[in-house]
Amino acid sequence: MANLSYEKDQQAPGTANISVLNCIDLSSPDIQSSVSLLKQACLDSGFFYVINHGIDKKFMDEVFSQSKKFFSLPMEEKMKLLRNEKNRGYTPVFDEHLDPVNQIHGDYKEGYYIGIEVSEDDSDSQKPFYGPNMWPCADILPTWRETMEKYHQEALEVARKVSRLIALALELNFDYFDHPEMLGKPIATLRLLHYEDRTSDPDKGIFGAGAHSDFGLITLLATDDSIGLQICKDRDAKPQIWEYVPPLKGAFIVNLGDMLERWSNGIFRSTLHRVLGKGQERYSIAYFVEPNHDCIVECLPTCQSEKNPPKFPPIKCQDYMLQRYKDTHADLNSYK
């Protein structure tokens, strides 16, 4: 499917730039064309849309509905599910501080983390990002857990489809990222997000979400109809140029994470992005996909040569993830 272009419209405040992103149709039989569009996007901005991804629209609407029900609960109910040391559960407004250099507080958003369900009697539960999830009481939110577990599973399948196109774009075997040490046994985290009805003011350090890049392989983002997400293709530019990414009905916005940038030796982009509030509530659902805890992320053979040696040292996935979470989230002791 060809590029989708957007004119500036009444949603975009002032003279804000609107980003033009490639759109990948996951149902297309023309794999070569899909890989070409994806590769172009990965080289340019690290952001693209995917459509016809296989998740039913009615079910997607139900996930958003259940998300809103949780965030509508009284604060005392939500705080009973405050995130734990495994980063499962509720994160209040200001819990996350993604851009401490430019933010006066943390992010004006609340969230809820749901990871891969691993029971406490499973040896894998000793790993930092595996363990049981925290769930709202079924008496308060019946079917909430079932909805979120189903979505978690379906989103992982979409991520695997996208990863196969990425592998081909990097001149690897299509199933390169399917291996057990990669997405065969991944760290995959669903995060429900609710942004307050506050207007952001970058000059005053007030953001829905501060500028950051994502940590892992890829992120799938589903959003409501409210514009707010911005990307900066060149983080080193002075001044930085920010472009809005408009919501596209029924599509995921997909972006590449830091680990993929490292794997590709900087060829593919993990792009800086942020969220600006427009004075209305905004809901989104992010799905962060990282490889296995023990995966060593190092430059791929297809992305290096004598003239282009590896730019990044090898890192262990869980070590990198733990450090990034520590750098961006409030100390849990501050809630006691």
C-alpha positions in Angstrom: 0.0 0.0 0.0 1.3 3.4 -0.9 2.2 6.3 1.5 -0.6 7.9 3.3 -0.3 11.7 3.3 -2.1 14.1 5.6 -2.8 17.8 5.1 -2.7 20.1 8.1 -6.2 20.1 9.6 -8.2 21.6 12.4 -6.9 18.9 14.8 -3.3 20.1 14.5 -2.7 23.2 16.6 -1.2 26.3 14.9 1.2 25.5 12.1 2.4 22.2 13.6 4.0 19.8 11.1 2.2 16.6 10.2 4.3 13.5 9.6 3.8 11.4 6.5 4.3 7.7 7.4 4.3 4.6 5.2 1.4 2.2 5.7 2.1 -1.6 5.7 -0.7 -3.9 4.9 -0.1 -7.2 6.8 -2.6 -9.0 4.7 -0.9 -8.1 1.4 0.5 -11.1 -0.6 3.1 -8.8 -2.1 5.8 -9.4 0.6 8.5 -7.7 -1.4 6.5 -4.4 -1.6 5.7 -4.6 2.1 9.4 -5.1 3.0 10.4 -2.2 0.7 7.9 0.2 2.4 8.9 -1.0 5.8 12.6 -0.6 5.1 12.1 2.9 3.8 10.2 3.8 7.0 12.9 2.3 9.2 15.6 4.3 7.5 13.7 7.5 7.6 11.8 7.8 10.9 11.5 4.4 12.5 7.7 4.9 12.6 5.0 3.4 10.3 1.4 2.3 10.3 0.3 -1.4 10.0 -3.3 -2.2 8.9 -5.2 -5.5 8.4 -3.2 -6.8 11.3 -5.8 -9.5 12.3 -7.2 -8.0 15.5 -10.9 -7.5 15.2 -12.2 -3.9 15.5 -15.0 -4.8 17.9 -12.5 -6.5 20.2 -10.2 -3.5 20.0 -13.1 -1.2 21.0 -13.7 -3.5 23.9 -10.1 -3.3 25.1 -10.4 0.5 25.1 -13.7 0.3 26.9 -12.3 -1.9 29.6 -9.2 0.4 29.9 -11.5 3.4 30.5 -13.4 1.5 33.2 -10.3 0.9 35.1 -9.0 4.5 35.0 -12.5 5.6 36.0 -12.2 3.8 39.4 -11.6 5.8 42.6 -7.9 6.5 43.2 -8.0 4.3 46.4 -9.0 1.3 44.3 -6.3 2.0 41.7 -3.6 2.4 44.3 -4.4 -1.1 45.7 -2.8 -2.2 42.4 0.2 0.1 42.5 3.0 -1.4 40.3 5.3 -3.9 42.0 9.0 -4.5 41.7 8.3 -6.6 38.5 6.7 -3.5 36.9 3.2 -5.0 36.9 0.2 -2.9 37.9 -0.9 0.7 38.2 1.3 3.7 37.6 -0.1 7.1 38.9 0.4 10.5 37.2 4.0 11.6 37.5 5.3 8.0 38.2 7.2 8.2 34.9 9.7 10.9 34.2 10.9 10.3 30.7 12.7 13.6 30.0 14.0 15.0 33.3 16.1 17.6 31.5 13.1 19.3 30.1 10.2 18.2 32.4 9.4 20.1 35.6 7.3 17.2 36.9 6.8 13.7 35.5 4.4 12.7 32.7 0.8 13.8 33.0 -0.5 10.3 32.4 -1.5 7.2 34.4 -0.9 3.7 33.2 -1.3 0.0 33.9 1.4 -2.6 33.1 0.5 -6.2 32.1 3.3 -8.6 31.2 3.5 -12.3 30.3 1.8 -14.3 33.0 4.2 -16.6 34.8 3.1 -18.3 38.0 5.2 -18.0 41.1 6.0 -21.7 41.2 7.6 -21.5 37.7 11.4 -21.1 37.8 11.1 -18.3 35.2 9.3 -16.2 37.7 12.7 -15.4 39.2 13.5 -13.3 36.2 13.1 -9.6 36.5 10.3 -9.1 34.0 8.4 -12.4 34.5 5.9 -13.2 37.1 2.2 -13.1 37.9 0.3 -10.0 36.8 -1.8 -7.9 39.2 -5.5 -7.9 38.3 -8.5 -5.8 39.5 -11.0 -7.7 41.5 -13.5 -9.5 39.2 -16.3 -8.2 41.3 -15.4 -4.7 40.3 -14.3 -5.3 36.7 -15.7 -8.6 35.5 -14.1 -9.9 32.2 -11.3 -7.3 32.5 -8.6 -9.9 33.0 -9.8 -12.2 30.2 -10.0 -9.2 27.8 -6.5 -8.1 28.6 -5.0 -11.6 28.4 -6.5 -12.2 25.0 -5.3 -8.8 23.7 -1.8 -9.5 25.0 -1.7 -12.8 23.1 -3.1 -11.3 19.9 -0.8 -8.3 19.9 2.2 -10.6 20.3 1.2 -12.4 17.1 1.0 -9.0 15.3 4.5 -8.1 16.6 5.8 -11.4 15.3 4.4 -10.7 11.8 6.0 -7.3 11.8 9.3 -8.7 13.1 9.4 -11.1 10.1 9.2 -8.2 7.7 11.9 -6.4 9.6 14.2 -9.5 9.4 13.8 -9.5 5.6 14.5 -5.8 5.4 17.8 -6.5 7.3 18.6 -9.3 4.8 18.1 -12.0 7.5 16.0 -15.2 7.3 12.4 -14.2 7.8 12.1 -16.2 11.1 15.3 -14.7 12.6 13.5 -13.0 15.5 11.2 -16.1 16.1 14.0 -18.0 17.8 13.6 -18.8 21.5 16.3 -16.4 22.6 14.4 -13.6 20.7 10.6 -13.5 20.4 10.1 -17.3 21.0 10.2 -16.4 24.7 10.1 -12.6 24.8 9.5 -9.9 27.3 6.3 -8.4 26.1 4.4 -5.7 28.0 1.0 -4.3 27.5 0.5 -0.8 28.9 -2.8 0.9 29.1 -2.4 4.7 29.2 -4.7 7.6 30.2 -3.6 11.2 29.6 -5.2 13.9 31.7 -7.3 16.7 30.2 -4.4 19.1 30.6 -2.8 21.3 27.9 0.9 20.7 27.5 3.4 23.6 27.4 6.8 22.5 26.2 8.3 26.0 27.1 7.2 25.4 30.7 8.3 21.8 30.9 4.7 20.3 30.9 4.2 17.2 28.8 1.7 14.4 28.5 4.8 12.2 28.0 8.3 13.6 27.9 10.6 13.0 24.9 12.1 9.6 24.8 12.9 6.6 22.7 11.5 3.1 23.4 13.8 0.5 25.0 13.2 -2.7 23.0 12.6 -4.2 19.6 9.3 -2.6 18.5 6.3 -1.0 20.0 2.7 -1.3 18.7 0.5 1.6 19.6 -3.3 1.8 19.4 -4.8 5.2 20.0 -8.1 6.9 20.3 -9.0 9.8 17.9 -7.1 12.5 19.8 -3.9 13.8 18.2 -1.0 14.2 20.5 1.9 11.9 19.6 4.9 13.8 18.1 8.2 12.5 16.6 11.5 14.2 16.1 13.5 12.6 13.3 16.8 14.4 14.1 17.3 14.6 17.9 20.5 16.5 17.4 18.9 19.3 15.3 18.9 22.8 16.9 16.1 23.6 17.3 14.5 20.2 17.2 11.6 19.8 14.7 8.6 17.9 16.0 5.9 16.4 13.7 2.5 15.1 14.7 1.6 11.5 13.9 -2.2 11.5 13.3 -4.2 8.5 14.5 -5.3 6.2 11.7 -8.6 4.3 12.4 -8.0 0.5 12.8 -4.2 0.8 12.4 -1.3 0.3 14.8 1.4 3.0 14.9 4.6 1.0 15.0 8.0 2.3 16.1 11.4 0.8 16.5 13.2 0.6 19.8 16.7 1.1 21.0 17.6 -2.6 20.8 16.7 -2.7 17.1 18.9 0.4 16.5 21.8 -1.4 18.2 21.1 -4.7 16.3 21.1 -2.8 13.0 24.2 -0.7 13.9 22.3 2.5 13.7 21.0 1.8 10.2 17.4 1.6 11.5 16.2 4.4 13.7 14.9 4.4 17.3 13.3 7.9 17.1 12.6 10.4 19.8 8.9 10.9 20.5 6.7 12.6 23.0 3.0 13.3 23.7 1.5 16.8 24.0 -1.9 17.2 25.7 -4.5 19.3 24.0 -6.9 20.0 27.0 -8.9 16.8 26.5 -8.5 13.2 27.8 -6.6 10.8 25.6 -6.4 7.0 25.8 -3.8 4.8 24.1 -2.6 1.2 24.4 1.1 0.5 24.0 2.5 -3.0 23.5 6.3 -3.1 24.1 8.2 -6.0 22.6 11.6 -7.0 23.8 13.6 -10.2 23.3 14.3 -12.9 25.9 15.8 -11.8 29.2 19.2 -13.5 28.4 19.4 -12.3 24.8 22.7 -10.6 23.9 21.9 -7.7 21.7 24.9 -7.1 19.3 25.4 -5.9 15.8 23.9 -8.2 13.2 26.3 -9.7 10.6 24.4 -8.1 7.8 24.8 -4.6 9.3 28.6 -4.5 9.7 31.7 -4.5 7.5 35.4 -3.5 7.6 34.3 0.0 6.7 31.3 0.0 9.1 32.3 -1.8 12.3 29.9 -2.2 15.2 29.1 1.1 16.9 27.6 -0.3 20.1 29.0 -2.9 22.6 27.0 -6.0 23.1 24.4 -5.8 25.9 22.2 -8.3 27.8 18.5 -7.5 27.3 17.5 -7.7 31.0 20.4 -5.5 32.1 19.5 -2.8 29.7 15.8 -3.0 30.5 16.3 -2.8 34.2 18.5 0.2 33.9 16.1 2.1 31.6 13.1 1.4 33.9 15.2 2.6 36.9 16.1 5.8 35.1 12.5 6.6 34.1 10.2 5.5 37.0 9.7 6.8 40.5 11.2 4.9 43.4 8.5 2.6 44.8 9.6 3.6 48.3 8.3 7.2 47.5 4.7 5.8 47.7 5.1 4.4 51.2 
